[in-house]
Each structure stands twice: as structure tokens, then as C-alpha cells.
Amino acid sequence: VELVSEFRTKAVCRARDREVPVCLQNVGRHHPHIPEDGSTNTLCVVCSKKHNKFKSENPSVPYKDYPVKAVKSAVCCQECKVHLCVKRGSTCWTDWQTKVEYWH
């Protein structure tokens, strides 16, 4: 009985089917768009997430010292239907379109 236990094959682990977020699908269809009825008062989803995450993890830090501010943007992804900032120095568009955990 002990000889058999040494030669058992290991269980095969199959990769689970993971649902791919819309922002990572059909990359060629994700174009910047300014909706005609859109306002400039909508927050960038990436900046907003980073801002809120920092705020919840660092409640004693004053707002002026936050490394990321919640930024308003009129630009929206045509496919994802979310507002993202595309200003100079911003990585929000790329982070949203290429990362599952875009806030890192």
C-alpha cells in the first residue's frame, strides 16, 4: 500500500474561466469621445478610484497633500461609456484599458 502512494499522479488544476472586463475586450473599439450631451462635470473613473482609495487608507492626511486629486473630464471611452482623463502626464486612459486593477 505504501509503494502505491509514492507513485500517485498529482491532480491537474484547470484554469478557471475568468470573465474579462469590458475595458480589456475588443481593444480596437475603445476610442476617446466627447458626448454631445455630456458635461465637463463628470469625474475620471481612474482618478476618482485612486483618490477615494487614498482617502480611505489615509484619513488623517489633509486634502491638499493627496497625491491624486479627483479630476473632471469631458472625454469618455466610446466602448466602455466611462469618463477618463487624457491630459498630459496622465496614465488614466492606458491604466483603464490595460489593467484589471487599474488603481495600482
Secondary structure, DSSP 8 states (H G I E B T S, - for coil): -HHHHHT--------------GGGSSGGG--EE--TT--S--B-HHHHHHHHHHHHH-TTS-GGG-SS---B-S-EETTT--B----TT--HHHHHHH-SSTT-
